[in-house]
Amino acid sequence: MNLHIDDGVQFGLGAFETIAVDKNKPVFLERHLQRLQHAADVFDLGNLENRQVTVNSIEDYLNSTYIEHGALKIILTKENVIFSDRKSPYTSAHYENGFTSAISSIRRNETSPFTFHKTLNYGDNILEKRKSKKMGYDEPIFLNSKNQVTEGATSNGSDL
């Protein structure tokens, strides 16, 4: 893989989608691609089809690797397209026992386009997720400046 040092790499100006995959089948693929295209439009990252991010290219990628229960991540910058995959960190016991959360002290800016898209500008999320683990809970929940719930640090999906 040749990584181009563009604004996505240098400044976080890029978008991503993390797509659940079960028995090598992506879940809600079309909706994820629509959401990624919307982010690409907002951040001027190009047309997904022209960038070879299509249902066919995703199926080809999944056929080259097998994901029983995990996720496919598509990262898009002005000059880069990256597909990566991982196993799910969650077991059935996680779902049976439930998850714990707490409200983050960091507030989302509802006037920023970064708030409404999955972008590479994700530092707050990662730092808050690490902090939550140290403090003994699973997921920080972000509010905006109006105290409305916006998302979890690594969980969301309400708009799917």
C-alpha positions as CSV (number, residue, x, y, z in Angstrom):
1,M,0.0,0.0,0.0
2,N,1.3,3.4,-1.0
3,L,0.1,6.0,1.5
4,H,0.0,9.5,0.2
5,I,0.8,12.3,2.7
6,D,-2.3,14.5,2.0
7,D,-4.5,16.6,4.2
8,G,-6.1,13.5,5.6
9,V,-2.9,12.1,6.9
10,Q,-1.5,15.4,8.0
11,F,-4.6,17.1,9.4
12,G,-7.3,14.5,9.8
13,L,-9.3,15.7,6.8
14,G,-10.8,12.4,5.8
15,A,-13.8,10.2,6.5
16,F,-14.4,6.6,7.4
17,E,-17.1,4.0,7.9
18,T,-16.9,1.0,10.1
19,I,-19.2,-1.7,8.8
20,A,-20.3,-4.7,10.9
21,V,-19.5,-8.0,9.1
22,D,-21.2,-11.3,10.0
23,K,-20.2,-14.5,8.2
24,N,-18.4,-12.4,5.6
25,K,-21.5,-10.3,4.8
26,P,-21.5,-6.6,5.5
27,V,-24.4,-5.3,7.5
28,F,-26.3,-2.2,6.0
29,L,-23.6,-1.8,3.3
30,E,-25.6,0.5,1.0
31,R,-26.5,2.8,3.9
32,H,-22.9,3.0,5.0
33,L,-21.8,3.8,1.5
34,Q,-24.4,6.5,1.3
35,R,-23.2,8.0,4.5
36,L,-19.5,7.8,3.4
37,Q,-20.4,9.5,0.1
38,H,-22.2,12.3,2.0
39,A,-19.0,12.8,4.1
40,A,-16.9,12.7,0.9
41,D,-19.1,15.4,-0.6
42,V,-18.8,17.6,2.4
43,F,-15.0,17.3,2.7
44,D,-14.4,17.2,-1.1
45,L,-12.9,13.7,-1.1
46,G,-14.4,12.6,-4.5
47,N,-17.0,10.2,-5.8
48,L,-16.8,6.7,-4.2
49,E,-17.3,4.9,-7.5
50,N,-14.5,6.9,-9.1
51,R,-12.4,6.0,-6.1
52,Q,-13.2,2.3,-6.4
53,V,-15.2,2.1,-3.3
54,T,-18.2,0.1,-4.5
55,V,-20.2,-2.9,-3.5
56,N,-18.1,-5.0,-5.9
57,S,-14.8,-3.8,-4.5
58,I,-16.0,-4.5,-1.0
59,E,-17.1,-8.0,-1.9
60,D,-13.8,-8.6,-3.6
61,Y,-12.0,-7.5,-0.5
62,L,-14.2,-9.7,1.8
63,N,-13.6,-12.6,-0.6
64,S,-9.8,-12.2,-0.1
65,T,-10.2,-12.5,3.6
66,Y,-12.9,-14.1,5.8
67,I,-14.6,-12.2,8.7
68,E,-16.7,-14.4,10.8
69,H,-17.8,-11.7,13.3
70,G,-16.0,-8.4,13.0
71,A,-15.9,-5.2,11.0
72,L,-14.6,-3.7,7.8
73,K,-13.3,-0.2,8.0
74,I,-13.1,2.0,4.9
75,I,-10.9,5.1,5.2
76,L,-11.1,7.8,2.6
77,T,-8.8,10.9,2.2
78,K,-8.3,13.0,-0.9
79,E,-5.6,10.7,-2.2
80,N,-6.0,7.5,-0.2
81,V,-8.5,4.6,0.1
82,I,-7.8,2.0,2.7
83,F,-9.8,-1.1,3.6
84,S,-9.0,-2.8,6.8
85,D,-10.7,-5.5,8.9
86,R,-10.7,-6.7,12.5
87,K,-12.4,-9.2,14.7
88,S,-15.1,-8.0,17.0
89,P,-13.8,-7.2,20.4
90,Y,-17.2,-8.2,21.9
91,T,-18.4,-11.6,22.9
92,S,-21.8,-12.9,23.7
93,A,-21.0,-12.3,27.4
94,H,-20.6,-8.6,26.7
95,Y,-24.1,-8.4,25.4
96,E,-25.6,-10.6,28.1
97,N,-23.9,-8.5,30.9
98,G,-24.5,-5.2,29.2
99,F,-22.3,-2.1,28.9
100,T,-21.6,0.8,31.2
101,S,-21.4,4.4,30.2
102,A,-20.9,7.9,31.6
103,I,-21.2,11.4,30.2
104,S,-18.0,12.9,28.8
105,S,-16.9,16.3,29.9
106,I,-16.1,17.1,26.3
107,R,-18.9,18.8,24.4
108,R,-19.6,18.4,20.6
109,N,-19.9,21.6,18.5
110,E,-23.2,21.2,16.6
111,T,-22.0,23.9,14.2
112,S,-19.0,21.9,13.0
113,P,-19.3,19.5,10.0
114,F,-16.9,17.2,11.9
115,T,-19.7,16.5,14.4
116,F,-22.0,15.0,11.8
117,H,-19.5,12.6,10.0
118,K,-17.1,9.9,10.9
119,T,-13.8,11.7,10.3
120,L,-10.2,11.1,10.9
121,N,-10.3,13.9,13.3
122,Y,-11.1,11.4,16.1
123,G,-8.7,12.4,18.9
124,D,-11.4,13.3,21.4
125,N,-13.1,9.9,20.9
126,I,-9.9,7.9,21.4
127,L,-8.7,9.9,24.5
128,E,-12.2,9.7,26.1
129,K,-12.4,5.9,25.4
130,R,-9.0,5.3,27.0
131,K,-10.1,7.4,30.0
132,S,-13.3,5.5,30.4
133,K,-11.5,2.2,30.5
134,K,-9.2,3.6,33.3
135,M,-12.2,4.8,35.2
136,G,-14.0,1.4,34.9
137,Y,-16.8,2.0,32.4
138,D,-17.1,1.0,28.8
139,E,-18.3,4.0,26.7
140,P,-18.2,7.7,27.2
141,I,-21.3,9.5,25.8
142,F,-20.9,12.9,24.2
143,L,-23.4,15.7,24.5
144,N,-23.4,18.9,22.4
145,S,-23.4,22.4,23.8
146,K,-27.2,22.2,24.1
147,N,-26.8,19.1,26.4
148,Q,-28.3,16.8,23.7
149,V,-26.9,13.3,23.3
150,T,-24.8,13.1,20.1
151,E,-23.0,9.8,20.2
152,G,-20.7,7.4,22.1
153,A,-17.0,7.5,21.6
154,T,-17.0,4.4,19.5
155,S,-20.7,3.4,19.4
156,N,-23.5,5.0,17.4
157,G,-25.6,4.1,14.5
158,S,-28.8,5.8,15.3
159,D,-28.9,7.3,11.8
160,L,-28.5,3.9,10.1
